Amino acid sequence: MSEPVISKTSAYGRLSLYYVAFFSVFGIALPLWPRWLEHHVSLEYVGLVMGISYWAKLVFVPATSWMADSTGNRKTILLALSVVLIGGLILLPYLNGWVFYAIIWGAAGAALSSAIPLSDGLTLRAQQTLGIDFGRARLWGSLSFITFSLLVGWATDVFGIEAIYVAMVLTAVFLLIATISLPGIHTPPKPGKVSFFAPLALPNFPLFIVTVALLLSTHAGLYGFGSIHWNKLGFSNTQITVFWVIGVAAEIGMFAISGRLIAKYGAIPMIIAAAGGGIVRWILLGLASSVIVLVFAQILHALTFTLLYMAFIGYIAKRVPPAISASAQGLYDTLAMGIFFGVFTIAAGWLYQIEGAYSFYFMAVISAIGLILACVLLKRVRAHERQLSD
């Protein structure tokens, strides 16, 4: 059966709607979901519950990425992930004890975050085949994150902590509807058996994927305990969401210019810049108790996340064949938001119990390691490119 013809405008609109829906959920999950969890499980287990959702991606991401490359169909998989998320959220109020929360949110949280490499891969494919602007489509997600973070943060201050849960369920249903409307862009699968680990055979790819995954996972301390830490410093739920919004506003600005930066300077130098920004940001968040310092630290999100992620996309688009791109993005996500994020979230939780700032200082150390690896990567890639040109 032939695929329906999809126009550039239609694909852009549908993908933008998906990003609006996805980040309406994520705009609640990142800044506010730990606040809801700490009212249902003790604080010492919040990091463990969150961490297990990242570890569960060790199953979700390889399986879904392999299916995407084997079939060339990302949309059906995204639909299944949306259903798992909704099912998990519906079950949570009936649970008692952190173990059950870890199991159910482990699956639901993994389903939510596992959609990122697949949806971004679909958008990247639309960029390659239809010419849509990846950053422009992704911008709508950032705007949605801001809107829903502010609205739900305000609703939590007015109506209480359960407003977070209600908003999560409603936005998850919105996500399912938006997923149904996604364009069915097909990627021709590679002939023969597709291996999830095939991208690791590409020159310098293992070092690249470890470097970007390590740097992205430095957000574990912020995502797991940033809101809790700021609340203990005396900030309200509305103020906390404003801090998150500032980071996303900086993200939007970077999305608008990152393409030009990467085209001019290259992906790897931008990864180095992101690593340097991470060292500064995490140290500031550990030291910060004033609004001014917190605002500046959050503005650095433009480097630590957006520039880093767009450099990752740029590297993939240039150096990874489309037939194995889902596996390449899946490997990255498995490391960044699975293995590394899970370990670092739990480590941050232990450190936070000792002293809140320690969890951020730990992330600064990881950023420094990532900076060293990025410099090594740049040297190796340039040496490889010189060999090819000889």
Secondary structure as UniProt FT lines:
FT   HELIX           8..29
FT   TURN            30..32
FT   HELIX           33..37
FT   TURN            38..40
FT   HELIX           43..55
FT   HELIX           57..71
FT   HELIX           75..91
FT   HELIX           92..94
FT   HELIX           98..130
FT   HELIX           134..159
FT   HELIX           162..180
FT   TURN            196..197
FT   HELIX           198..201
FT   TURN            203..204
FT   HELIX           205..216
FT   HELIX           217..219
FT   HELIX           220..232
FT   TURN            233..234
FT   HELIX           237..265
FT   HELIX           267..287
FT   HELIX           291..299
FT   HELIX           302..307
FT   HELIX           308..319
FT   HELIX           322..324
FT   HELIX           325..334
FT   HELIX           335..340
FT   HELIX           341..354
FT   HELIX           356..389
//
